[in-house]
Amino acid sequence: MSKTLKFLGAAGATMFAALPSFAQEAVEKAADGAAAAGAAVAEVATIAAVADGPIKAPTVEQMAGMVDKGDTTWMLISSALVLLMSIPALALFYGGLVRTKNMLSLLMQVFMIVSVAALVWVTYGYSLSFTSGNAFIGGFSKLFLQGVDATTYAATFSNNVYIPEYAFVVFQMTFACITPALIVGAFAERIKFTPLMIFTVLWLTFAYFPIAHMVWYWAGPDFLVDAPTDMGLLWGWGALDFAGGTVVHINAGIAGLVGCLIIGKRVGHGKEATPPHSMTMTMIGASLLWVGWFGFNAGSNLEANGLAALAFINTFVATAAAAVAWCLIEQFHHGKPSLLGAVTGAVAGLVAITPASGFAAPMTSILLGFAASGLCYVFVAYVKNKLGYDDTLDVFGVHGIGGIVGAIGVGIVADPALGGQGWIDYTVFPAIPGEYDMAGQVITQLWAVGTTVLWTAIVSAVLFYGLKFTTGLRPTEDAEREGLDITEHGERAYNY
């Protein structure tokens, strides 16, 4: 009996001692339940609000409920794909086209331009490109990415759809990295490394960031109604540029043309043979460019939806059409197609479809690829030789001309009567499709092209001349003949 009482007493004491922990667990569970209930209520409230219609000028807290993990994932993947376009794709594409003695210098130039541009972008480039300022340039409100963190968001092209701002920052950063890298092909084999890096920083500042702001900056679909003047100049005009026909390709192509004219021709140009040293490298680079370009174009939709798929397929078929067209032209002109022609045609198609990728239909994209390939061929095979400028790797002939064809052509292929997507009127809320006027849109596109050409031509000329008469742009003739691999970097691409 006494043993039983002792056992019951001990058990009672143990249970009494455990009461505080049981009580604490109960309190914690109750708190967790309350928090979950609060989150559920907030989510239900957001869903209910959206069900009643889009939320105009949502708060940051409301934006948090408008982010889709699929969109975010697609944007991060697209950013990696666009970086792939620069390194290694563009570096290999360009490197294979130059002579062996300059291969390493091309790789180094592209690699370091990407590195320098990335630092400039997060320091002040993003702020100048994508914040409110005036019609030509943004402000310094996000200098050093101040105010940007994991809880801030960037608008897409749909009402009440957002992505994390960091995802938008890094995606646009890859565009800023590849654009100046494209330019170096125009004066490959005859530019000193240090002046090129200085030019990169200055050109980004005074050419790329203003054009990016003019073409792509706007208040967003949920805010434009209340801020009708908060947009870049060309956006306000109604210019269409889905992924960078003006911002990237015309911008780089014109800068490359100005650069090759000011720097001058290569030593021995037109007198010495300068064949590509490795078409294998060039083909690998071109193939990686094609793959990466899906992120470039389809990623520019900022959402993983049907329009991203449209931009994807348009990028595929326009490129294929341009490659086939170039080979057919070569077959007719020279009696045989070349690998160099095939990859050059493919890049011309990629360039031309860039501004139209989210607006055109697949069949009109094919026609655009054919047209761009033919016109680029004329400039590469005829005009360059006729005028006598030394655009080493045809940056102007492919990116400049292809970009112009695409930027003007989007005014045609975007017409809904041809299966295009038309344009969206964001001056009303929620946004609605606008009434399409092909002739008016083509005129707007011509104005956008002309503005881009004039702006970047003037800026590039000032920068190239400034560096030419200060630091100097070209190596000595002896250094150029020996090759920039050794004279600029003290090493070789190949040691055999």
Secondary structure, DSSP 8 states (H G I E B T S, - for coil): -HHHHHHHHHHHHHHHHHHHHHHHHHHHHHHHHHHHHHHHHHHHHHHHHHHH---SS--HHHHHTTB-HHHHHHHHHHHHHHHHIIIIIIHHHHHHHS-GGGHHHHHHHHHHHHHHHHHHIIIIIHHHHHSSS-SS---STTGGGTT-STT-EEE-SSTT-EEEHHHHHHHHHHHHHHHHHHHGGGGTTS--HHHHHHHHHHHIIIIIHHHHHHHH-B--TTTGGG-TT-B-HHHHHT---SS-IIIIIIHHHHHHHHHHHHH---TTTTTS----S-HHHHHHHHHHHHHHHHHHHHGGG-SSSHHHHHHHHHHHHHHHHHHHHHHHHHHHHHSS--HHHHHHHHHHHHHHHTTTTTTS-HHHHHHHHHHHHHHHHHIIIIIHHHHT---TT-IIIIIIHHHHHHHHHHHHHT-GGGT----EETTSSS-EE----HHHHHHHHHHHHHHHHHHHHHHHHHHHHHHHTTT-SS--HHHHHH-HHHHHHS--S---
